[in-house]
Amino acid sequence: MDTRTTYRRLVVTALGLAFVVVVFGAFVRLSDAGLGCPDWPGCYGHVGVPASEAALAQVRDRFPDSVVEHRKAWIEMIHRYLAGVLGLLVLALAVLGVRWSHALGQSPALAVGLVGLVMVQAAFGMWTVTLLLMPVIVTTHLLGGMTTLALLAWLAARQSPLGGLAPARRPAPRWAWAALTAVGLQIALGGWVSTNYAGMACPDYPLCHGALLPDMDFSHGFTLWRQLGVTAAGEPLSNASLNAIQWLHRKWALVVLAAVLFAAWKARHHRQTRAAGTAAGLLVLAQAGIGIANVLWVLPLPLAVAHNAGAAALLVMLVVLNFRACSA
């Protein structure tokens, strides 16, 4: 197996694992398992979830106010194990990217930069626990995971025979960049909805509490530096604040739908972008349907996780579309 094939397979493996980590992270959040282990990187001071009588006795001594919920603890630890394996894969990509840069015919800068990003991600994973699911920390952790996924998708596209090994020849066209930017902003808004548990703030669709403009409090809803469920002053977060968070996510979804469908329409004119554009168009339509179904069916866990998976898949496809559009 030649150097390029080996490196391409490693990149694709890392991309697939990053997708799994992002989706499983959503499952952790939606299962309310983010604090399944109250410490980091272990779980109640152990490498795995404590189960023996001796281990549980130690837990009672060290964490007297905690009760070990084994299901939630294992969900959290599996996510950490997967993230750890991904970190090792990214490190391997950086080392091999430097060693094989001449044979690959490309700069290792992106692979090396990913190592730094994964280290920052690990820090935010720790703060997610130690700062008790503070929304801005959890949302930033989500965005870091999505950014890691997007950069791995770009790196994978660079290895693909369809994408070519040559660097991008020109900036991506505005229609492709606009669609990617719109989706990135929607992921941030969706993360803010999820981390504030505002998924069912508006229990109807397309209206919100039967109104086009429900009672909304954007000021408190979008105050970044505050604890979960309260305002910056420590008062309980109002329903109007949650309405504002959910309402803005819904309205920006219309912008995303228009931007991605327009990009899919533009992409059909070029052989190199046609497939990625078509896939992006189908994914955004599926995402819209899943989002509406989540409201109508009161946010069932499998459908909520599928909505996160769809966002990750759409992001990857738009990265590929941008790469092919600027490398044509």
URSUL-V495517 format. One record per residue. N is the residue number from 1. RES is the residue in three letters. D_LAST is the distance of its C-alpha to the last C-alpha in Angstrom with 2 decimals. Layout:
BEGIN
N:RES:D_LAST
N:RES:D_LAST
END
This chain:
BEGIN
1:MET:27.92
2:ASP:25.61
3:THR:24.53
4:ARG:20.89
5:THR:22.10
6:THR:24.82
7:TYR:22.70
8:ARG:20.16
9:ARG:23.21
10:LEU:24.74
11:VAL:21.77
12:VAL:21.60
13:THR:25.41
14:ALA:25.33
15:LEU:22.85
16:GLY:25.18
17:LEU:28.20
18:ALA:26.84
19:PHE:26.39
20:VAL:29.98
21:VAL:31.29
22:VAL:29.89
23:VAL:31.31
24:PHE:34.55
25:GLY:34.85
26:ALA:34.85
27:PHE:37.53
28:VAL:39.54
29:ARG:39.45
30:LEU:40.23
31:SER:42.98
32:ASP:44.57
33:ALA:44.45
34:GLY:42.97
35:LEU:46.42
36:GLY:47.40
37:CYS:47.91
38:PRO:49.34
39:ASP:48.44
40:TRP:45.44
41:PRO:44.17
42:GLY:47.01
43:CYS:48.83
44:TYR:52.35
45:GLY:52.44
46:HIS:51.43
47:VAL:48.37
48:GLY:48.53
49:VAL:50.26
50:PRO:54.03
51:ALA:56.04
52:SER:59.25
53:GLU:62.41
54:ALA:62.43
55:ALA:58.86
56:LEU:59.56
57:ALA:62.71
58:GLN:60.68
59:VAL:58.34
60:ARG:61.39
61:ASP:62.62
62:ARG:59.36
63:PHE:57.96
64:PRO:61.13
65:ASP:59.43
66:SER:56.72
67:VAL:56.87
68:VAL:54.56
69:GLU:52.61
70:HIS:51.35
71:ARG:48.74
72:LYS:47.05
73:ALA:47.46
74:TRP:45.78
75:ILE:42.86
76:GLU:42.37
77:MET:42.86
78:ILE:40.49
79:HIS:37.77
80:ARG:38.73
81:TYR:38.75
82:LEU:35.26
83:ALA:34.01
84:GLY:35.84
85:VAL:34.22
86:LEU:30.75
87:GLY:31.78
88:LEU:32.79
89:LEU:29.54
90:VAL:27.57
91:LEU:30.03
92:ALA:29.50
93:LEU:25.71
94:ALA:26.43
95:VAL:29.06
96:LEU:27.09
97:GLY:23.97
98:VAL:26.26
99:ARG:28.06
100:TRP:25.11
101:SER:22.69
102:HIS:23.01
103:ALA:22.59
104:LEU:19.57
105:GLY:17.95
106:GLN:17.25
107:SER:19.39
108:PRO:21.80
109:ALA:22.04
110:LEU:20.45
111:ALA:22.72
112:VAL:25.68
113:GLY:25.14
114:LEU:25.22
115:VAL:28.72
116:GLY:29.92
117:LEU:28.55
118:VAL:30.34
119:MET:33.50
120:VAL:33.40
121:GLN:32.93
122:ALA:36.03
123:ALA:37.98
124:PHE:37.08
125:GLY:38.08
126:MET:41.43
127:TRP:41.86
128:THR:41.13
129:VAL:44.32
130:THR:46.44
131:LEU:45.78
132:LEU:46.62
133:LEU:43.39
134:MET:43.06
135:PRO:40.39
136:VAL:38.33
137:ILE:38.30
138:VAL:37.40
139:THR:34.62
140:THR:33.21
141:HIS:33.46
142:LEU:31.49
143:LEU:28.75
144:GLY:28.71
145:GLY:28.27
146:MET:25.39
147:THR:23.73
148:THR:24.30
149:LEU:22.75
150:ALA:19.62
151:LEU:19.21
152:LEU:19.88
153:ALA:17.23
154:TRP:14.65
155:LEU:16.33
156:ALA:16.29
157:ALA:12.58
158:ARG:12.28
159:GLN:14.75
160:SER:13.42
161:PRO:12.73
162:LEU:10.17
163:GLY:8.44
164:GLY:9.27
165:LEU:11.83
166:ALA:10.21
167:PRO:10.36
168:ALA:8.04
169:ARG:7.37
170:ARG:8.51
171:PRO:10.50
172:ALA:9.73
173:PRO:10.99
174:ARG:14.70
175:TRP:15.02
176:ALA:13.07
177:TRP:14.94
178:ALA:18.13
179:ALA:18.17
180:LEU:17.80
181:THR:20.48
182:ALA:22.74
183:VAL:22.72
184:GLY:23.45
185:LEU:26.39
186:GLN:27.60
187:ILE:27.70
188:ALA:29.82
189:LEU:32.07
190:GLY:32.37
191:GLY:33.33
192:TRP:35.93
193:VAL:37.29
194:SER:37.62
195:THR:39.11
196:ASN:41.63
197:TYR:42.48
198:ALA:41.82
199:GLY:40.21
200:MET:43.25
201:ALA:44.26
202:CYS:43.73
203:PRO:45.25
204:ASP:44.30
205:TYR:41.24
206:PRO:40.03
207:LEU:42.89
208:CYS:44.01
209:HIS:47.74
210:GLY:48.03
211:ALA:46.69
212:LEU:43.55
213:LEU:44.42
214:PRO:46.45
215:ASP:48.36
216:MET:45.78
217:ASP:46.07
218:PHE:42.76
219:SER:44.52
220:HIS:45.76
221:GLY:43.01
222:PHE:40.33
223:THR:42.49
224:LEU:40.47
225:TRP:43.18
226:ARG:45.69
227:GLN:46.83
228:LEU:46.04
229:GLY:47.97
230:VAL:49.59
231:THR:49.09
232:ALA:48.98
233:ALA:52.75
234:GLY:53.20
235:GLU:54.08
236:PRO:52.77
237:LEU:49.46
238:SER:50.30
239:ASN:49.00
240:ALA:47.78
241:SER:45.49
242:LEU:44.05
243:ASN:43.68
244:ALA:41.60
245:ILE:39.23
246:GLN:38.76
247:TRP:38.64
248:LEU:35.83
249:HIS:33.72
250:ARG:34.31
251:LYS:33.54
252:TRP:30.26
253:ALA:29.31
254:LEU:29.36
255:VAL:26.84
256:VAL:24.58
257:LEU:25.05
258:ALA:24.16
259:ALA:21.07
260:VAL:19.57
261:LEU:20.56
262:PHE:19.08
263:ALA:15.70
264:ALA:16.11
265:TRP:17.05
266:LYS:14.10
267:ALA:11.66
268:ARG:13.54
269:HIS:12.22
270:HIS:8.79
271:ARG:9.32
272:GLN:6.85
273:THR:8.51
274:ARG:11.83
275:ALA:13.73
276:ALA:13.22
277:GLY:14.09
278:THR:17.06
279:ALA:18.25
280:ALA:18.18
281:GLY:20.15
282:LEU:22.66
283:LEU:23.10
284:VAL:23.89
285:LEU:26.40
286:ALA:27.96
287:GLN:28.21
288:ALA:30.03
289:GLY:32.38
290:ILE:33.12
291:GLY:33.80
292:ILE:36.27
293:ALA:37.86
294:ASN:38.46
295:VAL:40.59
296:LEU:42.41
297:TRP:43.22
298:VAL:44.13
299:LEU:41.40
300:PRO:42.01
301:LEU:40.70
302:PRO:38.44
303:LEU:36.79
304:ALA:36.44
305:VAL:34.75
306:ALA:32.46
307:HIS:31.45
308:ASN:30.45
309:ALA:28.59
310:GLY:26.70
311:ALA:25.71
312:ALA:24.44
313:ALA:22.46
314:LEU:20.95
315:LEU:20.02
316:VAL:18.31
317:MET:16.32
318:LEU:15.22
319:VAL:14.22
320:VAL:12.04
321:LEU:10.62
322:ASN:10.07
323:PHE:8.50
324:ARG:5.87
325:ALA:5.61
326:CYS:5.66
327:SER:3.79
328:ALA:0.00
END
